Structure formats: structure tokens, C-alpha cells
Amino acid sequence: MHDSSNPEWADTAMLDIMSVDELTELGTGDVAYIKPIKARDLKEMFPDVPPLQDNMTLYALLNADGTPILLADSREAAVANAFEAELEMAALH
């Protein structure tokens, strides 16, 4: 997730066109991505998650700004939920 109070992540040329807040909101609610995540790293994103095996891999569906939408036990389930919510999927590299 980006810190909107710290515009270092933003291209300064874009700041002439859009504010940092506008850039931060870009795609929110319309664009999402899926990130594989180990169970041991879940507490930061999903504080209410019950204890799981630390080496278990789960799949987080995240909003364009990095806020979590849901947690799934398979990539296919996360994709299906994104499709159902009519979210445009972005690829991470």
C-alpha cells in the first residue's frame, strides 16, 4: 500500500496532472490484483485471521490501492470472486 502523505512513489510529471490523492484513488473499486501470501504473513493484512500453518500459501485479492478484499485458499477462488465483483484484474510482475 502506498503512503499518500509521501509522494515519492508518484511520478512527478503525473503530479502536474493529478494530485497525490487522485493518483492513490486511481483504480480503487475497479481494479484488483491477486497476491500469494504465506499464512505467517497474514496478521498484518487480515488481523482477524485464525491461526494457520505458517507455511500454508493463501491468495489475497487486493484492491488497486493494496487494501485487502478477501482471502482465498486457491488462486481460482480469488479470481472467481474478482470476476463476480466485476473487478478488472491487474498483473503483478
N, C-alpha and C positions, 0 to 999 in steps of 0.2 A: 504494500500500500504506500502511496506517496504522501508525503507531508505537505499539505497545501500551503503551509506557512513558510516553506523553504523551497523557492522556485528553482533551485539548482538543477533539478531533473528536467525542467522545461527548456525547450529550445528558445533562446532569447528572441529569435526572429518571430516566433509564434506569439510572444507576449505583446508584440506590436498590434496583433490582430485580435487576440483573445486574452482575457485576464487569466491568472493562475487558477482562480476558482472555476472559470468556464472550462479550462483545459482539464481540470480534475474531474468535472462532471461529464465530460465527453464520453458518450457511450454507456453511461450508467443507466441501468434498466433495460438496455437494448443489446449490449454486448457482454459476453461472458467467456470465461476460459476454464479449462479443467487442469488441475494440478495434482499429480500423485503426491501423497504425503504419508509419512510413517506415523503410526499411532502415537509414538513417543513425542511427536511434534505438534499434536493436535490441541493441547490445552490452550495455547496462545490464540488460536483462531476459533476454537469451539470450547469455551470454558466449562460447559455442562456435560461434556462427553464422559461417559462412564469409563472405568479402567479397561484397557485393551492390551493385548500382547504388543510389546514395544516394537517388534519387527514387522508387524502387520502393515501392509500397504492399503490405504484407502484413497478415495478420489474426492477432492473438494471441487465443487462448482463455485466459481468466484465471479463476482460482478466485475465490470471493467475497471473499477477503482480498487479492486482487491478485497472488497468486503465479502465474507462468506455467504453463500446462498444455501448450500446443502452439502452434506457429506454422504457418500455412497460407498458400497463395498465393491463396486465394479465401475470401470470407465463407461461401460454401456449404459448402466443405470443413470449415471450423471449426464450423459449425452441425451438420453431419453427425457430426462427432466428438463433440460435446456430446450429441447425441441418442443415439449409440451408448453413451456412458458414462452415460446416464440422468441427465444434469445438467439442472436447472431453469434456464432462461435468464432473466437479468435484463436489462432495457433500461436503457441509459445515456442521459441527457439532457444 
